Amino acid sequence: MTTGLDRLRDLRKRGLLEKAYDQVALALAQEEPGGVRADTAAAGRLLAAVDPEAVRAHHPATPVVTVAVTGQSTVGQVLDPLRGELARHGLLLRAVLGEHGTYLRDLTDTGSEVHTAAPDLTLCLLDAETVFEQVPGVWRPEDVESAAADALERCAVLAAQAPGTLVLNTLPLPLEYSRRLIDHRSRARLGAVWREFNAALLRLTERFPGLVVIDLDPLTGEGGPVTDPCLARYAKVRLGAGLLAGYAREVAHLARALRGATRKCLVLDLDQTLWDGILAEDGPDGIAAAGTLRGEAFGAFQTCVRHLGSQGVLLAVSSKNDAADVARVLADHPDPVLRERDFVAVHANWEPKDGNLADIARRLDLSTDALVFADDSPAERELVRHGLPGVAVVPLGEEPATHIGRLLADGWFDTLSLTDEDRARTGEYRARRERRELHAGAGSHEEYLRALELRLDVGPPRPHEAARISQLTLRTNQFNLAGGGLTEAAVTALAADAGRELLVARTADRFGDNGLVGAVLIGRAPGEWRLDNLWLSCRVLGRGVERAFVAVLLKRARRLGLHAVGARYVPTARNGRAGDLYPSCGFVARRPSGPGESGDGAAEYRHDLTVLPGVPDHIRVTESGKASR
């Protein structure tokens, strides 16, 4: 069997890695024998010679992630697994490596190479020496406690000054330090001091929105030594290859989330995936998700899936079964943890699963690259990989006890933070279904809009909404007028920027509150505004909200005595639908879309605020907060 690594070796041998970089993610997503994942460190070594600029010349849309790497010890060994992990997700690494042991200068000196590279992510790998370098040769736990307090203060300084999103990590405690203490009371005290330091380090994320701390405890808990004694002593490599591989995987998930590429919907098979047995062959009495050894394993998997659903992951089913039989099991069978109400779509039929997944995406207004598909059948997985290459495929094996680990291994649903809107997402999609039913029963689209009782509120964001705004800007592709998005730290910084302003849109209708669905970034200048970017969730498109939002902004500007509002539209591969928004609201083109000085094909518009567009009659508008000039 030809593996994904074999395909990469062949491309490198033929000198085609850069020209065929669009095939790398597909190669690494290919299922290895036994359903195991490819060795991403080996993939990273194969890709080490790839020139990012040459890749972009062949594939301009390839996302590049600039990552600066520094740390307490020798940390360059993280680059191979990180390069491979990013490649698995279609991302291209541009690395900047700091010098050995210079992490304090790298992160605090604005003239350092790390700062001037303007990284998206700054990795500062810490290890036990971050604390123990300040401890005397003969020490007690009290000495370690004092050094740990100093180290924590240094980390807080780094969090305030480091460029990009800073990634720190908790510190594993090597046995060699614990066992130097020959009495168990002192060992216990050292363990407590160490855990208190790590807990305080993790809590720094509550003070600094631009900080992420990766907890290494779950990674070291998977087994294997933290480091190799010889490499640690002679080469100052204090974090071992296995640990760095796990760390690189977590960083790749973070990088994907920062780009707004978090998956939204988990589509599950049923037979041998959510329950033991084949419903069509064994009947309802022959399946189990409780009461037997294997049944309990399936039940635990269902509990894990439901936990994901409680955090905003949409759950759906694609199963080769009769719909009526599945409905009865989900309603009446005593075993399942998951019931019909937990799913936003249940497709039980005998049609090919790639078509079912495409239909699920269409009904949920999602692209297929927002889906994750979990199935125990290699044939079904291969069908979906071939028919819908954008779908992430989870290879569940024959042993249900491994289902949870396989589902969670790639962090497909990882996000920087969770919002109230995330937790309410399943309910929102049920409301969508009710809106579709209202639409189907209406005599016309206009009648449907009037019956919807749509309400729009425009105003400044609330203090707790930075995470939601960041999430909206990073995940929105179709109605993202200038491309790109804002990190949570950037949203927070904008609140203190006298030259910029953020306003947000919230909507509600007869079926419930949609929450924060839109945002606009405004640049302020004497006598005018400039709409630098505008984002609107796809779930409210087609109801006139976009035009109403712009109409309210223009009215607000004129009320402030401004004489003009400028706007910018930058075409991307996904936002063509938004291209006529500004002209449709009375903006006049100053520079049409196409190649220009900026090289981004941007179109510039201007509105003189003489004749303002009206708000569609079916939308009731309110404005909250005070406007700023």
HULIN-V931915 format. One line per field, one symbol per residue. phi: phi as a letter, one per 30 degrees, with the letter a starting at -180 (. if undefined). psi: psi as a letter, one per 20 degrees, with the letter a starting at -180 (. if undefined). burial: 1 if it has 16 or more other C-alpha atoms within 10 Angstrom, else 0. A space follows every 10 residues. Layout:
phi = ???
psi = ???
burial = ???
This chain:
phi = .dcddddddd ddediceddc ddcddddddd ddeiiddddd ddddddcedd ceddddddbe dddccdbcbb ldbdbddddd dddddddeci ccdccbcdde icdddeccdd cddddddhdd bcccdcbede cddccddcbb eddddddddd dddddddddd cddiddccbd cdcdeddddd ddcddddddd ededdddddd dddeddcbdc cbcdddeddd ddjjddaced dddcchcccd dddddddddd dddddddddi cddcbcccdc diccbdjced cciedccaba ibededdddd dddddddddd cjddcbbbbd adedddeddd dbdddeddbe ddcdabccac dedddddddd eddchcdddc cbccadcedd ddededdbdd ddccddcdcd dcedddddec hecdbdaccd dddcdddddd dddddddddd dddadddddd ddhdbbbbad ddedceddde edddcdcdcb dbiiabdddd dddddccdcb acbbcbbabd ckcdidbaab ccccbeiacb ddabbbdddc dicidddded dddddddddd idcabcabbc dbdccedcdc ddedcjdcdc bddlebddic idccbbbdid ccdddeedcc cbbcicdcd
psi = pprghghghg gghjkjgghk hiighhgiiq prpjjqqqoh ghghhhjhip ohhhghhhnh ipppoopppr ahbojhiigg hggggghhjj qppoqoprqp jkhgghiioi irhggiilqg popooqahih giijprhorr hhghgghhgg hhhghhgghh iqqaoporqr pqoqhhggih oiqhghgggg hggghhghgh ghihhhhoij ppopoighgh iirqqhrpgg hgghjknipr ggghghghgh hhhggghhjk kpqhpopqrf pjgiqprogh girhijqpkr irghghghhh ghggghgghi jippprpoqn rpghgggggh ghpigphprh iiqipoooak rqhhhghhhg gghjlqqhji qpppqiohgh ghgggghmii ppponqahoh iiggghhihj khjprhrprh hghjgghhhh hghhhhhggh iqhrhghghh ihlpppppaq qqhjjggggg gghhipggmn hjqraprhhg gghhhjoiir qpqqpqqqai iapiboiqqp oppprojrqp nhqpqppiij qjjjhghggh ggggggghhi jqiqprqppo paiikhhihj gghijjqpph orprpahijj kqpprppjjg oqqqpqhjpp pqpqrqqq.
burial = 0011101110 1100001110 1111111111 1100001111 1011011001 0100110000 0101111111 1111110111 1111111111 1111111110 0011111100 0011101011 1111111101 1100100001 1011101110 1100110111 1111111111 1110000100 1000011001 0011101100 1101100111 1111110010 0000011000 0000011111 1111111111 1111111111 1111111111 1111111110 0001001111 0001111111 1111110111 1111111111 1000010011 0010111101 0111111110 0011011111 1001010111 1111111001 1101101111 1111111001 1011011001 1111110010 1111111111 1110100110 0000000110 1101111111 1000111111 1111111111 1111111110 1101100001 1111111110 0011111111 1111000111 1111111101 0011111111 1111011100 0101111111 1100110110 1100111110 0010000000 1111111110 0110100110 100000001
